[in-house]
Amino acid sequence: MKSRSASKIKLTSYDDLIGGAVSKDDIQEIPIGQLRDFLNHPFHVNDDDEMNDLVESIKTQGILTALLVRPSKKGG
């Protein structure tokens, strides 16, 4: 007999996760000095050859994928 428990799971839509469609008015340039990591951040920076390749790529091509950031209660 098949379980129907999976049919009870409600997945959050992409629009619900990010608050709906993004317009050009929602896009802002933020000084890098205002960016902060957050508690228990899952990504770690390794100062290695791969990071150096990434730095060079950004210098020559720029950032090709926009970053998603949230305002902090403490500012930034």
PQR file of N, CA, C, O and H, with PARSE charges and radii, in Angstrom:
ATOM      1  N   MET A   1       0.837  -1.183   0.000 -0.4000 1.5000
ATOM      2  CA  MET A   1       0.000   0.000   0.000 -0.0000 2.0000
ATOM      3  C   MET A   1       0.884   1.250   0.000  0.5500 1.7000
ATOM      4  O   MET A   1       1.812   1.354   0.802 -0.5500 1.4000
ATOM      5  N   LYS A   2       0.601   2.189  -0.891 -0.4000 1.5000
ATOM      6  CA  LYS A   2       1.386   3.408  -0.991 -0.0000 2.0000
ATOM      7  C   LYS A   2       1.036   4.382   0.121  0.5500 1.7000
ATOM      8  O   LYS A   2      -0.123   4.520   0.515 -0.5500 1.4000
ATOM      9  H   LYS A   2      -0.153   2.105  -1.543  0.4000 1.0000
ATOM     10  N   SER A   3       2.070   5.054   0.617 -0.4000 1.5000
ATOM     11  CA  SER A   3       1.855   6.093   1.624 -0.0000 2.0000
ATOM     12  C   SER A   3       1.470   7.396   0.939  0.5500 1.7000
ATOM     13  O   SER A   3       2.047   7.743  -0.092 -0.5500 1.4000
ATOM     14  H   SER A   3       3.011   4.942   0.297  0.4000 1.0000
ATOM     15  N   ARG A   4       0.537   8.097   1.474 -0.4000 1.5000
ATOM     16  CA  ARG A   4       0.110   9.376   0.914 -0.0000 2.0000
ATOM     17  C   ARG A   4       0.641  10.548   1.737  0.5500 1.7000
ATOM     18  O   ARG A   4       0.178  11.675   1.563 -0.5500 1.4000
ATOM     19  H   ARG A   4       0.068   7.815   2.311  0.4000 1.0000
ATOM     20  N   SER A   5       1.595  10.307   2.623 -0.4000 1.5000
ATOM     21  CA  SER A   5       2.105  11.386   3.471 -0.0000 2.0000
ATOM     22  C   SER A   5       2.810  12.467   2.647  0.5500 1.7000
ATOM     23  O   SER A   5       2.796  13.636   3.031 -0.5500 1.4000
ATOM     24  H   SER A   5       1.971   9.391   2.765  0.4000 1.0000
ATOM     25  N   ALA A   6       3.413  12.102   1.542 -0.4000 1.5000
ATOM     26  CA  ALA A   6       4.089  13.090   0.702 -0.0000 2.0000
ATOM     27  C   ALA A   6       3.109  14.084   0.107  0.5500 1.7000
ATOM     28  O   ALA A   6       3.476  15.228  -0.162 -0.5500 1.4000
ATOM     29  H   ALA A   6       3.424  11.152   1.229  0.4000 1.0000
ATOM     30  N   SER A   7       1.875  13.667  -0.101 -0.4000 1.5000
ATOM     31  CA  SER A   7       0.887  14.576  -0.670 -0.0000 2.0000
ATOM     32  C   SER A   7       0.488  15.675   0.311  0.5500 1.7000
ATOM     33  O   SER A   7      -0.120  16.665  -0.094 -0.5500 1.4000
ATOM     34  H   SER A   7       1.578  12.738   0.118  0.4000 1.0000
ATOM     35  N   LYS A   8       0.815  15.519   1.581 -0.4000 1.5000
ATOM     36  CA  LYS A   8       0.482  16.514   2.600 -0.0000 2.0000
ATOM     37  C   LYS A   8       1.558  17.592   2.728  0.5500 1.7000
ATOM     38  O   LYS A   8       1.345  18.595   3.409 -0.5500 1.4000
ATOM     39  H   LYS A   8       1.309  14.714   1.910  0.4000 1.0000
ATOM     40  N   ILE A   9       2.693  17.402   2.094 -0.4000 1.5000
ATOM     41  CA  ILE A   9       3.795  18.362   2.182 -0.0000 2.0000
ATOM     42  C   ILE A   9       3.528  19.536   1.256  0.5500 1.7000
ATOM     43  O   ILE A   9       3.269  19.352   0.066 -0.5500 1.4000
ATOM     44  H   ILE A   9       2.866  16.586   1.541  0.4000 1.0000
ATOM     45  N   LYS A  10       3.592  20.744   1.805 -0.4000 1.5000
ATOM     46  CA  LYS A  10       3.409  21.945   1.002 -0.0000 2.0000
ATOM     47  C   LYS A  10       4.777  22.591   0.801  0.5500 1.7000
ATOM     48  O   LYS A  10       5.450  22.953   1.766 -0.5500 1.4000
ATOM     49  H   LYS A  10       3.803  20.893   2.771  0.4000 1.0000
ATOM     50  N   LEU A  11       5.178  22.730  -0.453 -0.4000 1.5000
ATOM     51  CA  LEU A  11       6.450  23.356  -0.774 -0.0000 2.0000
ATOM     52  C   LEU A  11       6.252  24.852  -0.957  0.5500 1.7000
ATOM     53  O   LEU A  11       5.253  25.291  -1.527 -0.5500 1.4000
ATOM     54  H   LEU A  11       4.631  22.436  -1.237  0.4000 1.0000
ATOM     55  N   THR A  12       7.204  25.628  -0.471 -0.4000 1.5000
ATOM     56  CA  THR A  12       7.151  27.077  -0.613 -0.0000 2.0000
ATOM     57  C   THR A  12       7.593  27.447  -2.020  0.5500 1.7000
ATOM     58  O   THR A  12       8.594  26.937  -2.521 -0.5500 1.4000
ATOM     59  H   THR A  12       8.016  25.272  -0.008  0.4000 1.0000
ATOM     60  N   SER A  13       6.844  28.334  -2.649 -0.4000 1.5000
ATOM     61  CA  SER A  13       7.208  28.754  -3.996 -0.0000 2.0000
ATOM     62  C   SER A  13       8.399  29.689  -3.954  0.5500 1.7000
ATOM     63  O   SER A  13       8.693  30.292  -2.922 -0.5500 1.4000
ATOM     64  H   SER A  13       6.030  28.749  -2.242  0.4000 1.0000
ATOM     65  N   TYR A  14       9.077  29.805  -5.069 -0.4000 1.5000
ATOM     66  CA  TYR A  14      10.217  30.716  -5.199 -0.0000 2.0000
ATOM     67  C   TYR A  14       9.785  32.144  -4.910  0.5500 1.7000
ATOM     68  O   TYR A  14      10.486  32.868  -4.203 -0.5500 1.4000
ATOM     69  H   TYR A  14       8.839  29.315  -5.908  0.4000 1.0000
ATOM     70  N   ASP A  15       8.645  32.561  -5.446 -0.4000 1.5000
ATOM     71  CA  ASP A  15       8.148  33.919  -5.212 -0.0000 2.0000
ATOM     72  C   ASP A  15       7.864  34.162  -3.728  0.5500 1.7000
ATOM     73  O   ASP A  15       8.126  35.254  -3.224 -0.5500 1.4000
ATOM     74  H   ASP A  15       8.076  31.973  -6.020  0.4000 1.0000
ATOM     75  N   ASP A  16       7.335  33.162  -3.026 -0.4000 1.5000
ATOM     76  CA  ASP A  16       7.095  33.310  -1.592 -0.0000 2.0000
ATOM     77  C   ASP A  16       8.404  33.446  -0.813  0.5500 1.7000
ATOM     78  O   ASP A  16       8.475  34.178   0.174 -0.5500 1.4000
ATOM     79  H   ASP A  16       7.122  32.274  -3.436  0.4000 1.0000
ATOM     80  N   LEU A  17       9.430  32.738  -1.264 -0.4000 1.5000
ATOM     81  CA  LEU A  17      10.717  32.807  -0.572 -0.0000 2.0000
ATOM     82  C   LEU A  17      11.381  34.171  -0.703  0.5500 1.7000
ATOM     83  O   LEU A  17      11.965  34.672   0.258 -0.5500 1.4000
ATOM     84  H   LEU A  17       9.372  32.144  -2.066  0.4000 1.0000
ATOM     85  N   ILE A  18      11.296  34.774  -1.886 -0.4000 1.5000
ATOM     86  CA  ILE A  18      11.991  36.053  -2.100 -0.0000 2.0000
ATOM     87  C   ILE A  18      11.045  37.242  -2.146  0.5500 1.7000
ATOM     88  O   ILE A  18      11.486  38.370  -2.362 -0.5500 1.4000
ATOM     89  H   ILE A  18      10.822  34.367  -2.666  0.4000 1.0000
ATOM     90  N   GLY A  19       9.760  37.011  -1.949 -0.4000 1.5000
ATOM     91  CA  GLY A  19       8.829  38.121  -1.870 -0.0000 2.0000
ATOM     92  C   GLY A  19       8.235  38.542  -3.193  0.5500 1.7000
ATOM     93  O   GLY A  19       7.876  39.709  -3.348 -0.5500 1.4000
ATOM     94  H   GLY A  19       9.402  36.094  -1.774  0.4000 1.0000
ATOM     95  N   GLY A  20       8.117  37.663  -4.134 -0.4000 1.5000
ATOM     96  CA  GLY A  20       7.489  38.004  -5.404 -0.0000 2.0000
ATOM     97  C   GLY A  20       8.486  38.419  -6.453  0.5500 1.7000
ATOM     98  O   GLY A  20       9.698  38.282  -6.288 -0.5500 1.4000
ATOM     99  H   GLY A  20       8.409  36.715  -4.008  0.4000 1.0000
ATOM    100  N   ALA A  21       7.946  38.926  -7.530 -0.4000 1.5000
ATOM    101  CA  ALA A  21       8.776  39.313  -8.670 -0.0000 2.0000
ATOM    102  C   ALA A  21       9.687  40.481  -8.296  0.5500 1.7000
ATOM    103  O   ALA A  21       9.320  41.346  -7.500 -0.5500 1.4000
ATOM    104  H   ALA A  21       6.961  39.037  -7.665  0.4000 1.0000
ATOM    105  N   VAL A  22      10.862  40.485  -8.878 -0.4000 1.5000
ATOM    106  CA  VAL A  22      11.845  41.538  -8.622 -0.0000 2.0000
ATOM    107  C   VAL A  22      11.796  42.540  -9.756  0.5500 1.7000
ATOM    108  O   VAL A  22      11.835  42.171 -10.930 -0.5500 1.4000
ATOM    109  H   VAL A  22      11.159  39.782  -9.524  0.4000 1.0000
ATOM    110  N   SER A  23      11.711  43.814  -9.395 -0.4000 1.5000
ATOM    111  CA  SER A  23      11.750  44.860 -10.410 -0.0000 2.0000
ATOM    112  C   SER A  23      13.098  45.564 -10.332  0.5500 1.7000
ATOM    113  O   SER A  23      13.856  45.367  -9.382 -0.5500 1.4000
ATOM    114  H   SER A  23      11.679  44.113  -8.442  0.4000 1.0000
ATOM    115  N   LYS A  24      13.388  46.373 -11.320 -0.4000 1.5000
ATOM    116  CA  LYS A  24      14.654  47.105 -11.310 -0.0000 2.0000
ATOM    117  C   LYS A  24      14.739  48.041 -10.117  0.5500 1.7000
ATOM    118  O   LYS A  24      15.837  48.377  -9.674 -0.5500 1.4000
ATOM    119  H   LYS A  24      12.772  46.534 -12.091  0.4000 1.0000
ATOM    120  N   ASP A  25      13.592  48.471  -9.588 -0.4000 1.5000
ATOM    121  CA  ASP A  25      13.586  49.325  -8.404 -0.0000 2.0000
ATOM    122  C   ASP A  25      14.074  48.584  -7.164  0.5500 1.7000
ATOM    123  O   ASP A  25      14.528  49.209  -6.205 -0.5500 1.4000
ATOM    124  H   ASP A  25      12.699  48.198  -9.948  0.4000 1.0000
ATOM    125  N   ASP A  26      13.981  47.245  -7.177 -0.4000 1.5000
ATOM    126  CA  ASP A  26      14.414  46.432  -6.043 -0.0000 2.0000
ATOM    127  C   ASP A  26      15.923  46.193  -6.048  0.5500 1.7000
ATOM    128  O   ASP A  26      16.482  45.765  -5.038 -0.5500 1.4000
ATOM    129  H   ASP A  26      13.612  46.737  -7.955  0.4000 1.0000
ATOM    130  N   ILE A  27      16.573  46.460  -7.150 -0.4000 1.5000
ATOM    131  CA  ILE A  27      18.001  46.183  -7.280 -0.0000 2.0000
ATOM    132  C   ILE A  27      18.788  47.415  -6.853  0.5500 1.7000
ATOM    133  O   ILE A  27      18.538  48.524  -7.325 -0.5500 1.4000
ATOM    134  H   ILE A  27      16.118  46.807  -7.970  0.4000 1.0000
ATOM    135  N   GLN A  28      19.739  47.202  -5.955 -0.4000 1.5000
ATOM    136  CA  GLN A  28      20.553  48.296  -5.436 -0.0000 2.0000
ATOM    137  C   GLN A  28      22.018  47.899  -5.444  0.5500 1.7000
ATOM    138  O   GLN A  28      22.357  46.727  -5.280 -0.5500 1.4000
ATOM    139  H   GLN A  28      19.942  46.301  -5.572  0.4000 1.0000
ATOM    140  N   GLU A  29      22.875  48.881  -5.636 -0.4000 1.5000
ATOM    141  CA  GLU A  29      24.303  48.657  -5.441 -0.0000 2.0000
ATOM    142  C   GLU A  29      24.621  49.030  -4.002  0.5500 1.7000
ATOM    143  O   GLU A  29      24.238  50.098  -3.526 -0.5500 1.4000
ATOM    144  H   GLU A  29      22.599  49.832  -5.769  0.4000 1.0000
ATOM    145  N   ILE A  30      25.322  48.143  -3.319 -0.4000 1.5000
ATOM    146  CA  ILE A  30      25.653  48.343  -1.909 -0.0000 2.0000
ATOM    147  C   ILE A  30      27.171  48.304  -1.772  0.5500 1.7000
ATOM    148  O   ILE A  30      27.818  47.402  -2.304 -0.5500 1.4000
ATOM    149  H   ILE A  30      25.634  47.275  -3.705  0.4000 1.0000
ATOM    150  N   PRO A  31      27.747  49.281  -1.060 -0.5600 1.5000
ATOM    151  CA  PRO A  31      29.196  49.242  -0.833  0.2800 2.0000
ATOM    152  C   PRO A  31      29.593  47.952  -0.123  0.5500 1.7000
ATOM    153  O   PRO A  31      28.917  47.512   0.808 -0.5500 1.4000
ATOM    154  N   ILE A  32      30.677  47.359  -0.563 -0.4000 1.5000
ATOM    155  CA  ILE A  32      31.099  46.069  -0.009 -0.0000 2.0000
ATOM    156  C   ILE A  32      31.337  46.162   1.496  0.5500 1.7000
ATOM    157  O   ILE A  32      31.204  45.166   2.206 -0.5500 1.4000
ATOM    158  H   ILE A  32      31.226  47.716  -1.318  0.4000 1.0000
ATOM    159  N   GLY A  33      31.688  47.349   1.986 -0.4000 1.5000
ATOM    160  CA  GLY A  33      31.912  47.530   3.417 -0.0000 2.0000
ATOM    161  C   GLY A  33      30.660  47.354   4.258  0.5500 1.7000
ATOM    162  O   GLY A  33      30.756  47.182   5.473 -0.5500 1.4000
ATOM    163  H   GLY A  33      31.796  48.158   1.409  0.4000 1.0000
ATOM    164  N   GLN A  34      29.485  47.392   3.636 -0.4000 1.5000
ATOM    165  CA  GLN A  34      28.237  47.199   4.373 -0.0000 2.0000
ATOM    166  C   GLN A  34      27.836  45.728   4.478  0.5500 1.7000
ATOM    167  O   GLN A  34      26.904  45.388   5.207 -0.5500 1.4000
ATOM    168  H   GLN A  34      29.407  47.531   2.649  0.4000 1.0000
ATOM    169  N   LEU A  35      28.529  44.865   3.760 -0.4000 1.5000
ATOM    170  CA  LEU A  35      28.192  43.433   3.794 -0.0000 2.0000
ATOM    171  C   LEU A  35      28.832  42.774   5.005  0.5500 1.7000
ATOM    172  O   LEU A  35      29.996  43.031   5.313 -0.5500 1.4000
ATOM    173  H   LEU A  35      29.286  45.140   3.168  0.4000 1.0000
ATOM    174  N   ARG A  36      28.082  41.932   5.685 -0.4000 1.5000
ATOM    175  CA  ARG A  36      28.558  41.199   6.858 -0.0000 2.0000
ATOM    176  C   ARG A  36      28.120  39.742   6.721  0.5500 1.7000
ATOM    177  O   ARG A  36      27.077  39.445   6.137 -0.5500 1.4000
ATOM    178  H   ARG A  36      27.137  41.724   5.435  0.4000 1.0000
ATOM    179  N   ASP A  37      28.929  38.845   7.267 -0.4000 1.5000
ATOM    180  CA  ASP A  37      28.469  37.465   7.304 -0.0000 2.0000
ATOM    181  C   ASP A  37      27.494  37.320   8.463  0.5500 1.7000
ATOM    182  O   ASP A  37      27.338  38.240   9.266 -0.5500 1.4000
ATOM    183  H   ASP A  37      29.776  39.086   7.742  0.4000 1.0000
ATOM    184  N   PHE A  38      26.845  36.179   8.549 -0.4000 1.5000
ATOM    185  CA  PHE A  38      25.878  35.979   9.615 -0.0000 2.0000
ATOM    186  C   PHE A  38      26.282  34.788  10.475  0.5500 1.7000
ATOM    187  O   PHE A  38      27.099  33.960  10.072 -0.5500 1.4000
ATOM    188  H   PHE A  38      26.972  35.433   7.896  0.4000 1.0000
ATOM    189  N   LEU A  39      25.701  34.718  11.653 -0.4000 1.5000
ATOM    190  CA  LEU A  39      26.010  33.662  12.610 -0.0000 2.0000
ATOM    191  C   LEU A  39      25.824  32.287  11.972  0.5500 1.7000
ATOM    192  O   LEU A  39      24.817  32.030  11.313 -0.5500 1.4000
ATOM    193  H   LEU A  39      25.038  35.390  11.980  0.4000 1.0000
ATOM    194  N   ASN A  40      26.789  31.423  12.172 -0.4000 1.5000
ATOM    195  CA  ASN A  40      26.777  30.056  11.635 -0.0000 2.0000
ATOM    196  C   ASN A  40      26.735  30.031  10.110  0.5500 1.7000
ATOM    197  O   ASN A  40      26.113  29.153   9.512 -0.5500 1.4000
ATOM    198  H   ASN A  40      27.607  31.632  12.708  0.4000 1.0000
ATOM    199  N   HIS A  41      27.394  30.988   9.495 -0.4000 1.5000
ATOM    200  CA  HIS A  41      27.471  31.047   8.034 -0.0000 2.0000
ATOM    201  C   HIS A  41      28.051  29.734   7.513  0.5500 1.7000
ATOM    202  O   HIS A  41      29.102  29.303   7.988 -0.5500 1.4000
ATOM    203  H   HIS A  41      27.899  31.702   9.981  0.4000 1.0000
ATOM    204  N   PRO A  42      27.385  29.079   6.536 -0.5600 1.5000
ATOM    205  CA  PRO A  42      27.824  27.751   6.102  0.2800 2.0000
ATOM    206  C   PRO A  42      29.019  27.757   5.140  0.5500 1.7000
ATOM    207  O   PRO A  42      29.618  26.709   4.898 -0.5500 1.4000
ATOM    208  N   PHE A  43      29.371  28.921   4.590 -0.4000 1.5000
ATOM    209  CA  PHE A  43      30.444  28.960   3.606 -0.0000 2.0000
ATOM    210  C   PHE A  43      31.699  29.540   4.228  0.5500 1.7000
ATOM    211  O   PHE A  43      31.636  30.512   4.981 -0.5500 1.4000
ATOM    212  H   PHE A  43      28.885  29.773   4.786  0.4000 1.0000
ATOM    213  N   HIS A  44      32.811  28.958   3.921 -0.4000 1.5000
ATOM    214  CA  HIS A  44      34.077  29.421   4.480 -0.0000 2.0000
ATOM    215  C   HIS A  44      35.018  29.801   3.341  0.5500 1.7000
ATOM    216  O   HIS A  44      35.065  29.144   2.301 -0.5500 1.4000
ATOM    217  H   HIS A  44      32.863  28.169   3.310  0.4000 1.0000
ATOM    218  N   VAL A  45      35.757  30.869   3.566 -0.4000 1.5000
ATOM    219  CA  VAL A  45      36.703  31.326   2.553 -0.0000 2.0000
ATOM    220  C   VAL A  45      38.025  30.608   2.775  0.5500 1.7000
ATOM    221  O   VAL A  45      38.590  30.642   3.868 -0.5500 1.4000
ATOM    222  H   VAL A  45      35.719  31.402   4.411  0.4000 1.0000
ATOM    223  N   ASN A  46      38.500  29.969   1.742 -0.4000 1.5000
ATOM    224  CA  ASN A  46      39.804  29.322   1.775 -0.0000 2.0000
ATOM    225  C   ASN A  46      40.749  30.133   0.898  0.5500 1.7000
ATOM    226  O   ASN A  46      40.517  30.282  -0.302 -0.5500 1.4000
ATOM    227  H   ASN A  46      38.041  29.941   0.854  0.4000 1.0000
ATOM    228  N   ASP A  47      41.785  30.642   1.483 -0.4000 1.5000
ATOM    229  CA  ASP A  47      42.749  31.448   0.735 -0.0000 2.0000
ATOM    230  C   ASP A  47      43.696  30.497   0.001  0.5500 1.7000
ATOM    231  O   ASP A  47      44.803  30.218   0.462 -0.5500 1.4000
ATOM    232  H   ASP A  47      41.973  30.521   2.457  0.4000 1.0000
ATOM    233  N   ASP A  48      43.231  30.006  -1.155 -0.4000 1.5000
ATOM    234  CA  ASP A  48      44.002  29.026  -1.904 -0.0000 2.0000
ATOM    235  C   ASP A  48      43.996  29.400  -3.391  0.5500 1.7000
ATOM    236  O   ASP A  48      43.508  30.468  -3.761 -0.5500 1.4000
ATOM    237  H   ASP A  48      42.332  30.233  -1.529  0.4000 1.0000
ATOM    238  N   ASP A  49      44.527  28.535  -4.227 -0.4000 1.5000
ATOM    239  CA  ASP A  49      44.599  28.807  -5.667 -0.0000 2.0000
ATOM    240  C   ASP A  49      43.220  29.013  -6.280  0.5500 1.7000
ATOM    241  O   ASP A  49      43.053  29.848  -7.170 -0.5500 1.4000
ATOM    242  H   ASP A  49      44.923  27.667  -3.927  0.4000 1.0000
ATOM    243  N   GLU A  50      42.235  28.258  -5.811 -0.4000 1.5000
ATOM    244  CA  GLU A  50      40.883  28.391  -6.341 -0.0000 2.0000
ATOM    245  C   GLU A  50      40.318  29.785  -6.029  0.5500 1.7000
ATOM    246  O   GLU A  50      39.646  30.387  -6.867 -0.5500 1.4000
ATOM    247  H   GLU A  50      42.371  27.580  -5.089  0.4000 1.0000
ATOM    248  N   MET A  51      40.591  30.289  -4.832 -0.4000 1.5000
ATOM    249  CA  MET A  51      40.145  31.635  -4.468 -0.0000 2.0000
ATOM    250  C   MET A  51      40.868  32.681  -5.317  0.5500 1.7000
ATOM    251  O   MET A  51      40.257  33.656  -5.755 -0.5500 1.4000
ATOM    252  H   MET A  51      41.137  29.800  -4.151  0.4000 1.0000
ATOM    253  N   ASN A  52      42.145  32.487  -5.546 -0.4000 1.5000
ATOM    254  CA  ASN A  52      42.899  33.411  -6.389 -0.0000 2.0000
ATOM    255  C   ASN A  52      42.342  33.437  -7.818  0.5500 1.7000
ATOM    256  O   ASN A  52      42.278  34.495  -8.444 -0.5500 1.4000
ATOM    257  H   ASN A  52      42.642  31.696  -5.190  0.4000 1.0000
ATOM    258  N   ASP A  53      41.941  32.273  -8.328 -0.4000 1.5000
ATOM    259  CA  ASP A  53      41.311  32.207  -9.654 -0.0000 2.0000
ATOM    260  C   ASP A  53      39.998  32.986  -9.667  0.5500 1.7000
ATOM    261  O   ASP A  53      39.699  33.693 -10.629 -0.5500 1.4000
ATOM    262  H   ASP A  53      41.993  31.413  -7.820  0.4000 1.0000
ATOM    263  N   LEU A  54      39.218  32.855  -8.597 -0.4000 1.5000
ATOM    264  CA  LEU A  54      37.954  33.577  -8.495 -0.0000 2.0000
ATOM    265  C   LEU A  54      38.187  35.087  -8.460  0.5500 1.7000
ATOM    266  O   LEU A  54      37.481  35.840  -9.131 -0.5500 1.4000
ATOM    267  H   LEU A  54      39.461  32.281  -7.815  0.4000 1.0000
ATOM    268  N   VAL A  55      39.163  35.524  -7.690 -0.4000 1.5000
ATOM    269  CA  VAL A  55      39.496  36.952  -7.609 -0.0000 2.0000
ATOM    270  C   VAL A  55      39.877  37.481  -8.988  0.5500 1.7000
ATOM    271  O   VAL A  55      39.409  38.546  -9.391 -0.5500 1.4000
ATOM    272  H   VAL A  55      39.736  34.912  -7.145  0.4000 1.0000
ATOM    273  N   GLU A  56      40.706  36.764  -9.703 -0.4000 1.5000
ATOM    274  CA  GLU A  56      41.123  37.197 -11.047 -0.0000 2.0000
ATOM    275  C   GLU A  56      39.938  37.240 -12.001  0.5500 1.7000
ATOM    276  O   GLU A  56      39.834  38.149 -12.824 -0.5500 1.4000
ATOM    277  H   GLU A  56      41.086  35.899  -9.375  0.4000 1.0000
ATOM    278  N   SER A  57      39.046  36.260 -11.894 -0.4000 1.5000
ATOM    279  CA  SER A  57      37.864  36.225 -12.740 -0.0000 2.0000
ATOM    280  C   SER A  57      36.978  37.445 -12.479  0.5500 1.7000
ATOM    281  O   SER A  57      36.474  38.060 -13.419 -0.5500 1.4000
ATOM    282  H   SER A  57      39.131  35.521 -11.225  0.4000 1.0000
ATOM    283  N   ILE A  58      36.792  37.788 -11.222 -0.4000 1.5000
ATOM    284  CA  ILE A  58      35.963  38.954 -10.875 -0.0000 2.0000
ATOM    285  C   ILE A  58      36.629  40.233 -11.362  0.5500 1.7000
ATOM    286  O   ILE A  58      35.951  41.152 -11.821 -0.5500 1.4000
ATOM    287  H   ILE A  58      37.202  37.288 -10.459  0.4000 1.0000
ATOM    288  N   LYS A  59      37.953  40.295 -11.264 -0.4000 1.5000
ATOM    289  CA  LYS A  59      38.661  41.487 -11.752 -0.0000 2.0000
ATOM    290  C   LYS A  59      38.468  41.677 -13.247  0.5500 1.7000
ATOM    291  O   LYS A  59      38.303  42.806 -13.709 -0.5500 1.4000
ATOM    292  H   LYS A  59      38.504  39.549 -10.891  0.4000 1.0000
ATOM    293  N   THR A  60      38.485  40.593 -14.008 -0.4000 1.5000
ATOM    294  CA  THR A  60      38.397  40.713 -15.464 -0.0000 2.0000
ATOM    295  C   THR A  60      36.969  40.721 -15.985  0.5500 1.7000
ATOM    296  O   THR A  60      36.670  41.429 -16.946 -0.5500 1.4000
ATOM    297  H   THR A  60      38.619  39.676 -13.632  0.4000 1.0000
ATOM    298  N   GLN A  61      36.076  39.941 -15.365 -0.4000 1.5000
ATOM    299  CA  GLN A  61      34.716  39.796 -15.885 -0.0000 2.0000
ATOM    300  C   GLN A  61      33.647  40.438 -15.014  0.5500 1.7000
ATOM    301  O   GLN A  61      32.512  40.612 -15.457 -0.5500 1.4000
ATOM    302  H   GLN A  61      36.319  39.365 -14.584  0.4000 1.0000
ATOM    303  N   GLY A  62      33.991  40.789 -13.797 -0.4000 1.5000
ATOM    304  CA  GLY A  62      33.000  41.307 -12.858 -0.0000 2.0000
ATOM    305  C   GLY A  62      32.231  40.165 -12.224  0.5500 1.7000
ATOM    306  O   GLY A  62      32.524  38.993 -12.459 -0.5500 1.4000
ATOM    307  H   GLY A  62      34.913  40.648 -13.437  0.4000 1.0000
ATOM    308  N   ILE A  63      31.249  40.521 -11.423 -0.4000 1.5000
ATOM    309  CA  ILE A  63      30.388  39.513 -10.798 -0.0000 2.0000
ATOM    310  C   ILE A  63      29.257  39.225 -11.766  0.5500 1.7000
ATOM    311  O   ILE A  63      28.493  40.124 -12.117 -0.5500 1.4000
ATOM    312  H   ILE A  63      31.011  41.474 -11.233  0.4000 1.0000
ATOM    313  N   LEU A  64      29.144  37.987 -12.197 -0.4000 1.5000
ATOM    314  CA  LEU A  64      28.189  37.609 -13.225 -0.0000 2.0000
ATOM    315  C   LEU A  64      26.822  37.231 -12.661  0.5500 1.7000
ATOM    316  O   LEU A  64      25.827  37.231 -13.385 -0.5500 1.4000
ATOM    317  H   LEU A  64      29.764  37.256 -11.912  0.4000 1.0000
ATOM    318  N   THR A  65      26.774  36.912 -11.380 -0.4000 1.5000
ATOM    319  CA  THR A  65      25.526  36.533 -10.738 -0.0000 2.0000
ATOM    320  C   THR A  65      25.278  37.492  -9.586  0.5500 1.7000
ATOM    321  O   THR A  65      26.140  37.674  -8.725 -0.5500 1.4000
ATOM    322  H   THR A  65      27.583  36.912 -10.791  0.4000 1.0000
ATOM    323  N   ALA A  66      24.098  38.107  -9.570 -0.4000 1.5000
ATOM    324  CA  ALA A  66      23.775  39.071  -8.511 -0.0000 2.0000
ATOM    325  C   ALA A  66      23.757  38.380  -7.151  0.5500 1.7000
ATOM    326  O   ALA A  66      23.452  37.192  -7.045 -0.5500 1.4000
ATOM    327  H   ALA A  66      23.398  37.959 -10.269  0.4000 1.0000
ATOM    328  N   LEU A  67      24.083  39.131  -6.135 -0.4000 1.5000
ATOM    329  CA  LEU A  67      24.052  38.620  -4.767 -0.0000 2.0000
ATOM    330  C   LEU A  67      22.714  38.961  -4.133  0.5500 1.7000
ATOM    331  O   LEU A  67      22.142  40.018  -4.401 -0.5500 1.4000
ATOM    332  H   LEU A  67      24.330  40.096  -6.221  0.4000 1.0000
ATOM    333  N   LEU A  68      22.226  38.077  -3.304 -0.4000 1.5000
ATOM    334  CA  LEU A  68      21.009  38.330  -2.548 -0.0000 2.0000
ATOM    335  C   LEU A  68      21.426  38.650  -1.118  0.5500 1.7000
ATOM    336  O   LEU A  68      22.059  37.825  -0.459 -0.5500 1.4000
ATOM    337  H   LEU A  68      22.691  37.219  -3.086  0.4000 1.0000
ATOM    338  N   VAL A  69      21.082  39.826  -0.637 -0.4000 1.5000
ATOM    339  CA  VAL A  69      21.426  40.225   0.731 -0.0000 2.0000
ATOM    340  C   VAL A  69      20.178  40.722   1.434  0.5500 1.7000
ATOM    341  O   VAL A  69      19.193  41.100   0.800 -0.5500 1.4000
ATOM    342  H   VAL A  69      20.567  40.496  -1.172  0.4000 1.0000
ATOM    343  N   ARG A  70      20.239  40.712   2.744 -0.4000 1.5000
ATOM    344  CA  ARG A  70      19.131  41.191   3.562 -0.0000 2.0000
ATOM    345  C   ARG A  70      19.644  42.281   4.494  0.5500 1.7000
ATOM    346  O   ARG A  70      20.790  42.224   4.940 -0.5500 1.4000
ATOM    347  H   ARG A  70      21.039  40.405   3.259  0.4000 1.0000
ATOM    348  N   PRO A  71      18.804  43.278   4.795 -0.5600 1.5000
ATOM    349  CA  PRO A  71      19.244  44.302   5.745  0.2800 2.0000
ATOM    350  C   PRO A  71      19.388  43.709   7.140  0.5500 1.7000
ATOM    351  O   PRO A  71      18.655  42.798   7.523 -0.5500 1.4000
ATOM    352  N   SER A  72      20.332  44.234   7.879 -0.4000 1.5000
ATOM    353  CA  SER A  72      20.573  43.780   9.249 -0.0000 2.0000
ATOM    354  C   SER A  72      19.924  44.751  10.222  0.5500 1.7000
ATOM    355  O   SER A  72      19.855  45.950   9.953 -0.5500 1.4000
ATOM    356  H   SER A  72      20.928  44.974   7.567  0.4000 1.0000
ATOM    357  N   LYS A  73      19.450  44.241  11.346 -0.4000 1.5000
ATOM    358  CA  LYS A  73      18.891  45.096  12.389 -0.0000 2.0000
ATOM    359  C   LYS A  73      19.945  46.043  12.938  0.5500 1.7000
ATOM    360  O   LYS A  73      19.625  47.130  13.421 -0.5500 1.4000
ATOM    361  H   LYS A  73      19.505  43.267  11.565  0.4000 1.0000
ATOM    362  N   LYS A  74      21.216  45.622  12.861 -0.4000 1.5000
ATOM    363  CA  LYS A  74      22.319  46.427  13.371 -0.0000 2.0000
ATOM    364  C   LYS A  74      22.851  47.391  12.314  0.5500 1.7000
ATOM    365  O   LYS A  74      23.825  48.100  12.566 -0.5500 1.4000
ATOM    366  H   LYS A  74      21.476  44.739  12.469  0.4000 1.0000
ATOM    367  N   GLY A  75      22.245  47.430  11.169 -0.4000 1.5000
ATOM    368  CA  GLY A  75      22.711  48.263  10.071 -0.0000 2.0000
ATOM    369  C   GLY A  75      23.550  47.458   9.104  0.5500 1.7000
ATOM    370  O   GLY A  75      24.147  46.442   9.462 -0.5500 1.4000
ATOM    371  H   GLY A  75      21.454  46.854  10.964  0.4000 1.0000
ATOM    372  N   GLY A  76      23.584  47.922   7.893 -0.4000 1.5000
ATOM    373  CA  GLY A  76      24.324  47.199   6.864 -0.0000 2.0000
ATOM    374  C   GLY A  76      23.433  46.254   6.112  0.5500 1.7000
ATOM    375  O   GLY A  76      23.894  45.560   5.205 -0.5500 1.4000
ATOM    376  H   GLY A  76      23.100  48.747   7.601  0.4000 1.0000
TER
END
